[in-house]
Amino acid sequence: MIRFYQRTGGSRRWFQTECNFEPTCSEYTRLCIEKYGALKGWKLGLARIRRCNHPDLVEKIRDEVP
């Protein structure tokens, strides 16, 4: 699902916005799932998405996978 979302335009296409984080929320979630497994990876990814609430942010926030 994440790869499909990324290949088809991600947040720019689906939500008409750009992710505030680097790596993007979808990439962060994918990396968390690879590192921690499905359950913990999704929980970390969803927590990150909930923090993504600055539509007019000028600089990207660097937030690596823990």
All heavy atoms as TSV, in Angstrom:
chain	resi	resn	atom	element	x	y	z
A	1	MET	N	N	0.808	-1.192	0.000
A	1	MET	CA	C	0.000	0.000	0.000
A	1	MET	C	C	0.855	1.262	0.000
A	1	MET	O	O	0.533	2.207	-0.707
A	1	MET	CB	C	-0.902	0.022	1.243
A	1	MET	CG	C	-2.142	-0.804	1.133
A	1	MET	SD	S	-3.220	-0.839	2.600
A	1	MET	CE	C	-2.864	0.606	3.492
A	2	ILE	N	N	1.906	1.256	0.806
A	2	ILE	CA	C	2.759	2.443	0.895
A	2	ILE	C	C	3.468	2.689	-0.430
A	2	ILE	O	O	3.520	3.821	-0.911
A	2	ILE	CB	C	3.776	2.299	2.051
A	2	ILE	CG1	C	3.035	2.286	3.383
A	2	ILE	CG2	C	4.787	3.432	2.014
A	2	ILE	CD1	C	3.902	1.959	4.575
A	3	ARG	N	N	3.999	1.646	-1.023
A	3	ARG	CA	C	4.684	1.801	-2.320
A	3	ARG	C	C	3.730	2.335	-3.387
A	3	ARG	O	O	4.090	3.186	-4.179
A	3	ARG	CB	C	5.287	0.474	-2.765
A	3	ARG	CG	C	6.377	-0.005	-1.854
A	3	ARG	CD	C	7.686	0.121	-2.537
A	3	ARG	NE	N	8.678	-0.560	-1.725
A	3	ARG	CZ	C	9.849	-0.040	-1.463
A	3	ARG	NH1	N	10.172	1.113	-1.949
A	3	ARG	NH2	N	10.707	-0.685	-0.732
A	4	PHE	N	N	2.494	1.849	-3.409
A	4	PHE	CA	C	1.501	2.339	-4.365
A	4	PHE	C	C	1.248	3.827	-4.137
A	4	PHE	O	O	1.231	4.621	-5.075
A	4	PHE	CB	C	0.188	1.551	-4.223
A	4	PHE	CG	C	-0.933	2.103	-5.062
A	4	PHE	CD1	C	-0.982	1.851	-6.425
A	4	PHE	CD2	C	-1.911	2.890	-4.489
A	4	PHE	CE1	C	-2.004	2.376	-7.204
A	4	PHE	CE2	C	-2.931	3.415	-5.255
A	4	PHE	CZ	C	-2.977	3.158	-6.614
A	5	TYR	N	N	1.049	4.210	-2.881
A	5	TYR	CA	C	0.832	5.612	-2.513
A	5	TYR	C	C	1.997	6.479	-2.993
A	5	TYR	O	O	1.799	7.543	-3.585
A	5	TYR	CB	C	0.663	5.696	-0.997
A	5	TYR	CG	C	0.625	7.090	-0.437
A	5	TYR	CD1	C	-0.522	7.856	-0.516
A	5	TYR	CD2	C	1.736	7.636	0.203
A	5	TYR	CE1	C	-0.572	9.133	0.020
A	5	TYR	CE2	C	1.702	8.903	0.737
A	5	TYR	CZ	C	0.549	9.648	0.646
A	5	TYR	OH	O	0.522	10.918	1.170
A	6	GLN	N	N	3.235	6.021	-2.770
A	6	GLN	CA	C	4.410	6.783	-3.180
A	6	GLN	C	C	4.518	6.878	-4.702
A	6	GLN	O	O	4.806	7.941	-5.239
A	6	GLN	CB	C	5.679	6.145	-2.606
A	6	GLN	CG	C	5.793	6.307	-1.117
A	6	GLN	CD	C	6.970	5.548	-0.542
A	6	GLN	OE1	O	7.410	4.525	-1.083
A	6	GLN	NE2	N	7.483	6.040	0.573
A	7	ARG	N	N	4.276	5.765	-5.393
A	7	ARG	CA	C	4.393	5.761	-6.864
A	7	ARG	C	C	3.324	6.595	-7.541
A	7	ARG	O	O	3.543	7.095	-8.641
A	7	ARG	CB	C	4.325	4.328	-7.396
A	7	ARG	CG	C	5.622	3.567	-7.276
A	7	ARG	CD	C	5.582	2.295	-8.104
A	7	ARG	NE	N	4.418	1.485	-7.836
A	7	ARG	CZ	C	4.385	0.413	-7.053
A	7	ARG	NH1	N	5.476	0.035	-6.438
A	7	ARG	NH2	N	3.281	-0.270	-6.886
A	8	THR	N	N	2.176	6.752	-6.910
A	8	THR	CA	C	1.087	7.480	-7.552
A	8	THR	C	C	1.015	8.947	-7.138
A	8	THR	O	O	0.006	9.598	-7.368
A	8	THR	CB	C	-0.271	6.804	-7.269
A	8	THR	OG1	O	-0.474	6.753	-5.857
A	8	THR	CG2	C	-0.323	5.416	-7.880
A	9	GLY	N	N	2.050	9.472	-6.531
A	9	GLY	CA	C	2.094	10.899	-6.262
A	9	GLY	C	C	2.115	11.307	-4.813
A	9	GLY	O	O	2.325	12.473	-4.506
A	10	GLY	N	N	1.870	10.396	-3.909
A	10	GLY	CA	C	1.950	10.695	-2.484
A	10	GLY	C	C	1.051	11.840	-2.045
A	10	GLY	O	O	-0.044	12.035	-2.567
A	11	SER	N	N	1.547	12.614	-1.082
A	11	SER	CA	C	0.731	13.674	-0.494
A	11	SER	C	C	0.413	14.795	-1.476
A	11	SER	O	O	-0.622	15.442	-1.359
A	11	SER	CB	C	1.416	14.248	0.749
A	11	SER	OG	O	2.656	14.832	0.415
A	12	ARG	N	N	1.298	15.035	-2.432
A	12	ARG	CA	C	1.009	16.088	-3.423
A	12	ARG	C	C	-0.241	15.761	-4.225
A	12	ARG	O	O	-1.080	16.621	-4.458
A	12	ARG	CB	C	2.186	16.266	-4.367
A	12	ARG	CG	C	3.321	16.986	-3.735
A	12	ARG	CD	C	4.380	17.327	-4.758
A	12	ARG	NE	N	5.597	17.679	-4.067
A	12	ARG	CZ	C	6.786	17.237	-4.388
A	12	ARG	NH1	N	6.937	16.430	-5.414
A	12	ARG	NH2	N	7.829	17.595	-3.697
A	13	ARG	N	N	-0.374	14.535	-4.648
A	13	ARG	CA	C	-1.529	14.160	-5.467
A	13	ARG	C	C	-2.780	13.929	-4.627
A	13	ARG	O	O	-3.856	14.416	-4.949
A	13	ARG	CB	C	-1.231	12.902	-6.262
A	13	ARG	CG	C	-2.455	12.450	-7.037
A	13	ARG	CD	C	-2.171	11.285	-7.924
A	13	ARG	NE	N	-3.378	10.926	-8.633
A	13	ARG	CZ	C	-3.745	9.688	-8.849
A	13	ARG	NH1	N	-3.000	8.695	-8.434
A	13	ARG	NH2	N	-4.847	9.430	-9.511
A	14	TRP	N	N	-2.635	13.184	-3.549
A	14	TRP	CA	C	-3.801	12.761	-2.780
A	14	TRP	C	C	-4.334	13.829	-1.827
A	14	TRP	O	O	-5.525	13.874	-1.547
A	14	TRP	CB	C	-3.480	11.485	-2.005
A	14	TRP	CG	C	-3.178	10.340	-2.906
A	14	TRP	CD1	C	-1.933	9.868	-3.233
A	14	TRP	CD2	C	-4.101	9.540	-3.638
A	14	TRP	NE1	N	-2.036	8.821	-4.115
A	14	TRP	CE2	C	-3.365	8.590	-4.374
A	14	TRP	CE3	C	-5.481	9.527	-3.720
A	14	TRP	CZ2	C	-3.962	7.654	-5.184
A	14	TRP	CZ3	C	-6.087	8.585	-4.534
A	14	TRP	CH2	C	-5.325	7.662	-5.254
A	15	PHE	N	N	-3.449	14.695	-1.311
A	15	PHE	CA	C	-3.886	15.682	-0.312
A	15	PHE	C	C	-3.560	17.123	-0.691
A	15	PHE	O	O	-3.799	18.040	0.084
A	15	PHE	CB	C	-3.264	15.359	1.054
A	15	PHE	CG	C	-3.602	13.980	1.530
A	15	PHE	CD1	C	-2.640	12.977	1.545
A	15	PHE	CD2	C	-4.887	13.667	1.943
A	15	PHE	CE1	C	-2.949	11.698	1.976
A	15	PHE	CE2	C	-5.212	12.396	2.375
A	15	PHE	CZ	C	-4.241	11.407	2.386
A	16	GLN	N	N	-2.972	17.337	-1.861
A	16	GLN	CA	C	-2.584	18.658	-2.351
A	16	GLN	C	C	-1.730	19.420	-1.328
A	16	GLN	O	O	-1.906	20.610	-1.094
A	16	GLN	CB	C	-3.813	19.506	-2.730
A	16	GLN	CG	C	-4.539	19.025	-3.957
A	16	GLN	CD	C	-5.373	17.787	-3.708
A	16	GLN	OE1	O	-6.089	17.700	-2.715
A	16	GLN	NE2	N	-5.288	16.812	-4.589
A	17	THR	N	N	-0.804	18.710	-0.719
A	17	THR	CA	C	0.120	19.313	0.244
A	17	THR	C	C	1.447	18.573	0.157
A	17	THR	O	O	1.535	17.506	-0.431
A	17	THR	CB	C	-0.449	19.254	1.674
A	17	THR	OG1	O	0.404	20.004	2.531
A	17	THR	CG2	C	-0.580	17.844	2.177
A	18	GLU	N	N	2.465	19.141	0.735
A	18	GLU	CA	C	3.764	18.488	0.758
A	18	GLU	C	C	4.109	18.113	2.189
A	18	GLU	O	O	3.809	18.858	3.120
A	18	GLU	CB	C	4.836	19.427	0.189
A	18	GLU	CG	C	6.139	18.718	-0.040
A	18	GLU	CD	C	7.058	19.510	-0.945
A	18	GLU	OE1	O	6.573	20.233	-1.809
A	18	GLU	OE2	O	8.270	19.372	-0.761
A	19	CYS	N	N	4.733	16.978	2.365
A	19	CYS	CA	C	5.091	16.501	3.692
A	19	CYS	C	C	6.067	17.476	4.352
A	19	CYS	O	O	6.971	18.003	3.710
A	19	CYS	CB	C	5.716	15.109	3.596
A	19	CYS	SG	S	6.005	14.362	5.214
A	20	ASN	N	N	5.887	17.687	5.648
A	20	ASN	CA	C	6.743	18.595	6.412
A	20	ASN	C	C	8.032	17.933	6.899
A	20	ASN	O	O	8.888	18.607	7.428
A	20	ASN	CB	C	5.993	19.107	7.650
A	20	ASN	CG	C	4.815	19.954	7.281
A	20	ASN	OD1	O	4.886	20.754	6.363
A	20	ASN	ND2	N	3.728	19.786	7.993
A	21	PHE	N	N	8.117	16.632	6.739
A	21	PHE	CA	C	9.246	15.897	7.300
A	21	PHE	C	C	10.162	15.335	6.217
A	21	PHE	O	O	9.765	15.139	5.078
A	21	PHE	CB	C	8.739	14.725	8.155
A	21	PHE	CG	C	8.080	15.146	9.428
A	21	PHE	CD1	C	6.701	15.225	9.523
A	21	PHE	CD2	C	8.834	15.451	10.543
A	21	PHE	CE1	C	6.087	15.592	10.694
A	21	PHE	CE2	C	8.226	15.821	11.735
A	21	PHE	CZ	C	6.853	15.901	11.807
A	22	GLU	N	N	11.387	15.068	6.624
A	22	GLU	CA	C	12.358	14.379	5.785
A	22	GLU	C	C	12.917	13.247	6.613
A	22	GLU	O	O	13.466	13.518	7.693
A	22	GLU	CB	C	13.464	15.345	5.372
A	22	GLU	CG	C	14.485	14.760	4.446
A	22	GLU	CD	C	13.894	14.335	3.110
A	22	GLU	OE1	O	13.047	15.039	2.551
A	22	GLU	OE2	O	14.317	13.262	2.647
A	23	PRO	N	N	12.793	11.989	6.277
A	23	PRO	CA	C	12.083	11.443	5.121
A	23	PRO	C	C	10.577	11.656	5.259
A	23	PRO	O	O	10.073	11.912	6.350
A	23	PRO	CB	C	12.428	9.954	5.156
A	23	PRO	CG	C	12.761	9.668	6.575
A	23	PRO	CD	C	13.339	10.935	7.137
A	24	THR	N	N	9.878	11.525	4.146
A	24	THR	CA	C	8.431	11.744	4.147
A	24	THR	C	C	7.752	10.774	5.108
A	24	THR	O	O	8.314	9.746	5.479
A	24	THR	CB	C	7.843	11.544	2.744
A	24	THR	OG1	O	8.039	10.183	2.352
A	24	THR	CG2	C	8.459	12.489	1.726
A	25	CYS	N	N	6.536	11.103	5.480
A	25	CYS	CA	C	5.798	10.257	6.428
A	25	CYS	C	C	5.609	8.836	5.890
A	25	CYS	O	O	5.722	7.866	6.629
A	25	CYS	CB	C	4.449	10.891	6.753
A	25	CYS	SG	S	4.604	12.424	7.701
A	26	SER	N	N	5.337	8.716	4.600
A	26	SER	CA	C	5.153	7.373	4.035
A	26	SER	C	C	6.461	6.585	4.034
A	26	SER	O	O	6.477	5.397	4.348
A	26	SER	CB	C	4.566	7.453	2.629
A	26	SER	OG	O	5.416	8.168	1.761
A	27	GLU	N	N	7.567	7.245	3.720
A	27	GLU	CA	C	8.866	6.564	3.729
A	27	GLU	C	C	9.261	6.200	5.158
A	27	GLU	O	O	9.785	5.113	5.418
A	27	GLU	CB	C	9.938	7.442	3.083
A	27	GLU	CG	C	11.281	6.780	2.959
A	27	GLU	CD	C	11.297	5.568	2.041
A	27	GLU	OE1	O	10.348	5.331	1.273
A	27	GLU	OE2	O	12.305	4.833	2.085
A	28	TYR	N	N	9.017	7.090	6.096
A	28	TYR	CA	C	9.284	6.831	7.507
A	28	TYR	C	C	8.501	5.607	7.979
A	28	TYR	O	O	9.054	4.719	8.632
A	28	TYR	CB	C	8.893	8.077	8.314
A	28	TYR	CG	C	9.097	7.976	9.799
A	28	TYR	CD1	C	10.297	8.350	10.387
A	28	TYR	CD2	C	8.070	7.540	10.637
A	28	TYR	CE1	C	10.481	8.294	11.754
A	28	TYR	CE2	C	8.237	7.473	12.010
A	28	TYR	CZ	C	9.444	7.852	12.561
A	28	TYR	OH	O	9.621	7.785	13.921
A	29	THR	N	N	7.226	5.543	7.636
A	29	THR	CA	C	6.387	4.407	8.026
A	29	THR	C	C	6.909	3.118	7.414
A	29	THR	O	O	7.005	2.087	8.089
A	29	THR	CB	C	4.925	4.652	7.610
A	29	THR	OG1	O	4.472	5.867	8.209
A	29	THR	CG2	C	4.029	3.493	8.029
A	30	ARG	N	N	7.279	3.169	6.138
A	30	ARG	CA	C	7.818	1.982	5.469
A	30	ARG	C	C	9.087	1.501	6.159
A	30	ARG	O	O	9.252	0.303	6.428
A	30	ARG	CB	C	8.107	2.298	3.999
A	30	ARG	CG	C	8.489	1.076	3.175
A	30	ARG	CD	C	8.897	1.451	1.764
A	30	ARG	NE	N	10.149	2.198	1.731
A	30	ARG	CZ	C	11.353	1.648	1.894
A	30	ARG	NH1	N	11.478	0.353	2.112
A	30	ARG	NH2	N	12.438	2.392	1.837
A	31	LEU	N	N	9.985	2.435	6.498
A	31	LEU	CA	C	11.236	2.074	7.164
A	31	LEU	C	C	10.981	1.513	8.568
A	31	LEU	O	O	11.650	0.568	8.990
A	31	LEU	CB	C	12.165	3.285	7.236
A	31	LEU	CG	C	12.699	3.793	5.899
A	31	LEU	CD1	C	13.421	5.117	6.076
A	31	LEU	CD2	C	13.604	2.759	5.256
A	32	CYS	N	N	10.015	2.082	9.285
A	32	CYS	CA	C	9.664	1.575	10.617
A	32	CYS	C	C	9.128	0.154	10.535
A	32	CYS	O	O	9.458	-0.684	11.372
A	32	CYS	CB	C	8.638	2.486	11.281
A	32	CYS	SG	S	9.325	4.028	11.903
A	33	ILE	N	N	8.295	-0.116	9.536
A	33	ILE	CA	C	7.757	-1.467	9.368
A	33	ILE	C	C	8.876	-2.450	9.065
A	33	ILE	O	O	8.908	-3.553	9.615
A	33	ILE	CB	C	6.673	-1.485	8.273
A	33	ILE	CG1	C	5.434	-0.724	8.753
A	33	ILE	CG2	C	6.307	-2.922	7.881
A	33	ILE	CD1	C	4.412	-0.459	7.667
A	34	GLU	N	N	9.827	-2.046	8.223
A	34	GLU	CA	C	10.967	-2.924	7.925
A	34	GLU	C	C	11.802	-3.196	9.165
A	34	GLU	O	O	12.276	-4.305	9.378
A	34	GLU	CB	C	11.850	-2.298	6.845
A	34	GLU	CG	C	11.281	-2.392	5.461
A	34	GLU	CD	C	12.219	-1.807	4.419
A	34	GLU	OE1	O	13.356	-1.402	4.758
A	34	GLU	OE2	O	11.806	-1.749	3.252
A	35	LYS	N	N	12.004	-2.175	9.993
A	35	LYS	CA	C	12.881	-2.301	11.155
A	35	LYS	C	C	12.204	-2.983	12.342
A	35	LYS	O	O	12.810	-3.800	13.016
A	35	LYS	CB	C	13.380	-0.915	11.572
A	35	LYS	CG	C	14.393	-0.944	12.687
A	35	LYS	CD	C	14.988	0.427	12.921
A	35	LYS	CE	C	16.062	0.363	14.002
A	35	LYS	NZ	N	16.713	1.652	14.196
A	36	TYR	N	N	10.936	-2.646	12.626
A	36	TYR	CA	C	10.269	-3.102	13.838
A	36	TYR	C	C	9.142	-4.101	13.619
A	36	TYR	O	O	8.560	-4.582	14.581
A	36	TYR	CB	C	9.700	-1.901	14.607
A	36	TYR	CG	C	10.761	-0.950	15.092
A	36	TYR	CD1	C	10.905	0.294	14.509
A	36	TYR	CD2	C	11.613	-1.295	16.137
A	36	TYR	CE1	C	11.877	1.186	14.955
A	36	TYR	CE2	C	12.581	-0.424	16.586
A	36	TYR	CZ	C	12.704	0.827	15.992
A	36	TYR	OH	O	13.663	1.694	16.436
A	37	GLY	N	N	8.773	-4.343	12.380
A	37	GLY	CA	C	7.649	-5.238	12.125
A	37	GLY	C	C	6.375	-4.435	11.909
A	37	GLY	O	O	6.325	-3.227	12.124
A	38	ALA	N	N	5.321	-5.137	11.496
A	38	ALA	CA	C	4.084	-4.478	11.080
A	38	ALA	C	C	3.412	-3.687	12.196
A	38	ALA	O	O	3.061	-2.523	12.013
A	38	ALA	CB	C	3.118	-5.497	10.503
A	39	LEU	N	N	3.226	-4.282	13.359
A	39	LEU	CA	C	2.455	-3.623	14.413
A	39	LEU	C	C	3.159	-2.375	14.951
A	39	LEU	O	O	2.603	-1.274	14.937
A	39	LEU	CB	C	2.164	-4.602	15.548
A	39	LEU	CG	C	1.260	-4.080	16.652
A	39	LEU	CD1	C	-0.097	-3.680	16.089
A	39	LEU	CD2	C	1.093	-5.133	17.722
A	40	LYS	N	N	4.373	-2.531	15.413
A	40	LYS	CA	C	5.102	-1.379	15.966
A	40	LYS	C	C	5.419	-0.365	14.864
A	40	LYS	O	O	5.355	0.841	15.093
A	40	LYS	CB	C	6.384	-1.824	16.659
A	40	LYS	CG	C	7.086	-0.679	17.348
A	40	LYS	CD	C	8.255	-1.112	18.178
A	40	LYS	CE	C	8.884	0.097	18.852
A	40	LYS	NZ	N	10.008	-0.264	19.701
A	41	GLY	N	N	5.729	-0.844	13.658
A	41	GLY	CA	C	6.018	0.057	12.543
A	41	GLY	C	C	4.835	0.945	12.203
A	41	GLY	O	O	4.988	2.152	12.009
A	42	TRP	N	N	3.622	0.363	12.137
A	42	TRP	CA	C	2.418	1.154	11.865
A	42	TRP	C	C	2.154	2.140	12.987
A	42	TRP	O	O	1.752	3.277	12.746
A	42	TRP	CB	C	1.203	0.253	11.674
A	42	TRP	CG	C	1.045	-0.230	10.276
A	42	TRP	CD1	C	1.201	-1.511	9.849
A	42	TRP	CD2	C	0.715	0.530	9.106
A	42	TRP	NE1	N	0.993	-1.580	8.492
A	42	TRP	CE2	C	0.690	-0.353	8.018
A	42	TRP	CE3	C	0.457	1.879	8.899
A	42	TRP	CZ2	C	0.414	0.076	6.726
A	42	TRP	CZ3	C	0.172	2.308	7.607
A	42	TRP	CH2	C	0.154	1.411	6.542
A	43	LYS	N	N	2.355	1.723	14.233
A	43	LYS	CA	C	2.117	2.621	15.373
A	43	LYS	C	C	3.051	3.825	15.305
A	43	LYS	O	O	2.612	4.967	15.504
A	43	LYS	CB	C	2.318	1.868	16.684
A	43	LYS	CG	C	1.186	0.906	17.000
A	43	LYS	CD	C	1.482	0.040	18.186
A	43	LYS	CE	C	1.228	0.770	19.470
A	43	LYS	NZ	N	1.373	-0.107	20.655
A	44	LEU	N	N	4.331	3.595	15.014
A	44	LEU	CA	C	5.281	4.703	14.886
A	44	LEU	C	C	4.921	5.601	13.706
A	44	LEU	O	O	4.991	6.829	13.798
A	44	LEU	CB	C	6.707	4.166	14.726
A	44	LEU	CG	C	7.329	3.543	15.963
A	44	LEU	CD1	C	8.617	2.802	15.597
A	44	LEU	CD2	C	7.610	4.609	17.003
A	45	GLY	N	N	4.542	4.994	12.590
A	45	GLY	CA	C	4.159	5.766	11.407
A	45	GLY	C	C	2.931	6.625	11.650
A	45	GLY	O	O	2.894	7.802	11.265
A	46	LEU	N	N	1.922	6.078	12.293
A	46	LEU	CA	C	0.709	6.842	12.588
A	46	LEU	C	C	0.981	7.978	13.568
A	46	LEU	O	O	0.424	9.073	13.442
A	46	LEU	CB	C	-0.387	5.930	13.120
A	46	LEU	CG	C	-0.984	4.974	12.085
A	46	LEU	CD1	C	-1.949	4.014	12.758
A	46	LEU	CD2	C	-1.659	5.729	10.971
A	47	ALA	N	N	1.858	7.740	14.542
A	47	ALA	CA	C	2.231	8.803	15.476
A	47	ALA	C	C	2.922	9.940	14.731
A	47	ALA	O	O	2.685	11.123	15.009
A	47	ALA	CB	C	3.143	8.246	16.569
A	48	ARG	N	N	3.751	9.601	13.771
A	48	ARG	CA	C	4.444	10.616	12.956
A	48	ARG	C	C	3.450	11.405	12.117
A	48	ARG	O	O	3.513	12.625	12.039
A	48	ARG	CB	C	5.465	9.907	12.075
A	48	ARG	CG	C	6.000	10.678	10.910
A	48	ARG	CD	C	7.091	11.668	11.355
A	48	ARG	NE	N	7.687	12.273	10.203
A	48	ARG	CZ	C	8.690	11.784	9.505
A	48	ARG	NH1	N	9.242	10.651	9.836
A	48	ARG	NH2	N	9.159	12.438	8.482
A	49	ILE	N	N	2.493	10.725	11.493
A	49	ILE	CA	C	1.493	11.382	10.655
A	49	ILE	C	C	0.657	12.345	11.497
A	49	ILE	O	O	0.328	13.441	11.050
A	49	ILE	CB	C	0.625	10.340	9.924
A	49	ILE	CG1	C	1.479	9.627	8.883
A	49	ILE	CG2	C	-0.593	10.996	9.276
A	49	ILE	CD1	C	0.844	8.377	8.306
A	50	ARG	N	N	0.342	11.976	12.725
A	50	ARG	CA	C	-0.422	12.865	13.608
A	50	ARG	C	C	0.339	14.139	13.938
A	50	ARG	O	O	-0.264	15.168	14.225
A	50	ARG	CB	C	-0.798	12.139	14.892
A	50	ARG	CG	C	-2.042	11.305	14.714
A	50	ARG	CD	C	-2.531	10.757	16.031
A	50	ARG	NE	N	-2.252	9.319	15.980
A	50	ARG	CZ	C	-1.608	8.624	16.898
A	50	ARG	NH1	N	-1.169	9.192	17.981
A	50	ARG	NH2	N	-1.395	7.339	16.743
A	51	ARG	N	N	1.679	14.090	13.925
A	51	ARG	CA	C	2.486	15.289	14.199
A	51	ARG	C	C	2.611	16.192	12.982
A	51	ARG	O	O	3.087	17.318	13.091
A	51	ARG	CB	C	3.890	14.881	14.650
A	51	ARG	CG	C	3.925	14.193	15.967
A	51	ARG	CD	C	5.334	14.071	16.515
A	51	ARG	NE	N	6.341	13.726	15.540
A	51	ARG	CZ	C	6.927	12.535	15.401
A	51	ARG	NH1	N	6.550	11.544	16.175
A	51	ARG	NH2	N	7.852	12.334	14.514
A	52	CYS	N	N	2.204	15.725	11.837
A	52	CYS	CA	C	2.365	16.468	10.583
A	52	CYS	C	C	1.192	17.446	10.430
A	52	CYS	O	O	0.223	17.173	9.752
A	52	CYS	CB	C	2.398	15.488	9.410
A	52	CYS	SG	S	2.937	16.225	7.872
A	53	ASN	N	N	1.291	18.611	11.069
A	53	ASN	CA	C	0.173	19.534	11.063
A	53	ASN	C	C	0.566	20.987	10.816
A	53	ASN	O	O	-0.085	21.893	11.283
A	53	ASN	CB	C	-0.598	19.421	12.383
A	53	ASN	CG	C	0.278	19.724	13.578
A	53	ASN	OD1	O	1.431	20.094	13.440
A	53	ASN	ND2	N	-0.275	19.563	14.759
A	54	HIS	N	N	1.645	21.210	10.121
A	54	HIS	CA	C	2.096	22.560	9.822
A	54	HIS	C	C	2.025	22.796	8.314
A	54	HIS	O	O	3.005	22.627	7.607
A	54	HIS	CB	C	3.540	22.770	10.287
A	54	HIS	CG	C	3.734	22.542	11.747
A	54	HIS	ND1	N	3.289	23.423	12.700
A	54	HIS	CD2	C	4.308	21.519	12.420
A	54	HIS	CE1	C	3.592	22.964	13.895
A	54	HIS	NE2	N	4.205	21.806	13.759
A	55	PRO	N	N	0.870	23.186	7.789
A	55	PRO	CA	C	0.723	23.310	6.335
A	55	PRO	C	C	1.608	24.379	5.704
A	55	PRO	O	O	1.930	24.296	4.534
A	55	PRO	CB	C	-0.760	23.633	6.143
A	55	PRO	CG	C	-1.192	24.194	7.447
A	55	PRO	CD	C	-0.345	23.541	8.493
A	56	ASP	N	N	2.048	25.382	6.468
A	56	ASP	CA	C	2.847	26.468	5.901
A	56	ASP	C	C	4.291	26.448	6.388
A	56	ASP	O	O	4.957	27.478	6.401
A	56	ASP	CB	C	2.206	27.818	6.253
A	56	ASP	CG	C	0.818	27.943	5.664
A	56	ASP	OD1	O	0.622	27.457	4.533
A	56	ASP	OD2	O	-0.061	28.498	6.333
A	57	LEU	N	N	4.782	25.304	6.760
A	57	LEU	CA	C	6.146	25.180	7.251
A	57	LEU	C	C	7.136	25.506	6.148
A	57	LEU	O	O	7.008	25.038	5.017
A	57	LEU	CB	C	6.376	23.755	7.759
A	57	LEU	CG	C	7.608	23.529	8.607
A	57	LEU	CD1	C	7.468	24.278	9.922
A	57	LEU	CD2	C	7.772	22.053	8.880
A	58	VAL	N	N	8.144	26.325	6.450
A	58	VAL	CA	C	9.110	26.749	5.446
A	58	VAL	C	C	10.218	25.717	5.272
A	58	VAL	O	O	10.549	25.340	4.161
A	58	VAL	CB	C	9.719	28.124	5.823
A	58	VAL	CG1	C	10.797	28.519	4.848
A	58	VAL	CG2	C	8.632	29.173	5.887
A	59	GLU	N	N	10.793	25.252	6.374
A	59	GLU	CA	C	11.872	24.263	6.298
A	59	GLU	C	C	11.365	22.893	6.749
A	59	GLU	O	O	10.557	22.788	7.658
A	59	GLU	CB	C	13.030	24.690	7.205
A	59	GLU	CG	C	13.733	25.935	6.723
A	59	GLU	CD	C	14.930	26.256	7.578
A	59	GLU	OE1	O	15.494	25.341	8.211
A	59	GLU	OE2	O	15.307	27.433	7.627
A	60	LYS	N	N	11.882	21.866	6.115
A	60	LYS	CA	C	11.503	20.496	6.469
A	60	LYS	C	C	12.129	20.108	7.806
A	60	LYS	O	O	13.226	20.529	8.135
A	60	LYS	CB	C	11.949	19.533	5.393
A	60	LYS	CG	C	11.270	19.787	4.070
A	60	LYS	CD	C	10.923	18.491	3.439
A	60	LYS	CE	C	10.270	18.776	2.115
A	60	LYS	NZ	N	8.948	18.230	2.069
A	61	ILE	N	N	11.409	19.299	8.563
A	61	ILE	CA	C	11.890	18.795	9.836
A	61	ILE	C	C	12.564	17.459	9.601
A	61	ILE	O	O	11.963	16.554	9.023
A	61	ILE	CB	C	10.712	18.630	10.827
A	61	ILE	CG1	C	10.035	19.970	11.063
A	61	ILE	CG2	C	11.203	18.008	12.138
A	61	ILE	CD1	C	8.694	19.855	11.776
A	62	ARG	N	N	13.815	17.328	10.007
A	62	ARG	CA	C	14.563	16.069	9.849
A	62	ARG	C	C	14.214	15.164	11.033
A	62	ARG	O	O	14.425	15.541	12.181
A	62	ARG	CB	C	16.052	16.360	9.807
A	62	ARG	CG	C	16.873	15.171	9.456
A	62	ARG	CD	C	16.989	15.047	7.958
A	62	ARG	NE	N	17.800	13.897	7.643
A	62	ARG	CZ	C	17.554	13.089	6.660
A	62	ARG	NH1	N	16.564	13.334	5.846
A	62	ARG	NH2	N	18.304	12.063	6.424
A	63	ASP	N	N	13.638	14.001	10.754
A	63	ASP	CA	C	13.212	13.084	11.804
A	63	ASP	C	C	13.498	11.655	11.331
A	63	ASP	O	O	12.768	11.108	10.526
A	63	ASP	CB	C	11.710	13.284	12.061
A	63	ASP	CG	C	11.185	12.441	13.202
A	63	ASP	OD1	O	11.988	12.047	14.072
A	63	ASP	OD2	O	9.984	12.183	13.224
A	64	GLU	N	N	14.577	11.105	11.867
A	64	GLU	CA	C	15.003	9.758	11.474
A	64	GLU	C	C	14.230	8.690	12.231
A	64	GLU	O	O	13.702	8.934	13.311
A	64	GLU	CB	C	16.488	9.585	11.708
A	64	GLU	CG	C	17.368	10.498	10.874
A	64	GLU	CD	C	17.289	10.210	9.396
A	64	GLU	OE1	O	17.079	9.041	8.995
A	64	GLU	OE2	O	17.414	11.160	8.608
A	65	VAL	N	N	14.215	7.497	11.700
A	65	VAL	CA	C	13.607	6.342	12.370
A	65	VAL	C	C	14.393	6.053	13.639
A	65	VAL	O	O	15.616	6.006	13.608
A	65	VAL	CB	C	13.618	5.115	11.425
A	65	VAL	CG1	C	13.153	3.874	12.144
A	65	VAL	CG2	C	12.794	5.380	10.193
A	66	PRO	N	N	13.695	5.890	14.789
A	66	PRO	CA	C	14.406	5.621	16.045
A	66	PRO	C	C	15.097	4.267	16.041
A	66	PRO	O	O	14.718	3.373	15.348
A	66	PRO	CB	C	13.302	5.674	17.099
A	66	PRO	CG	C	12.033	5.473	16.370
A	66	PRO	CD	C	12.264	5.914	14.963
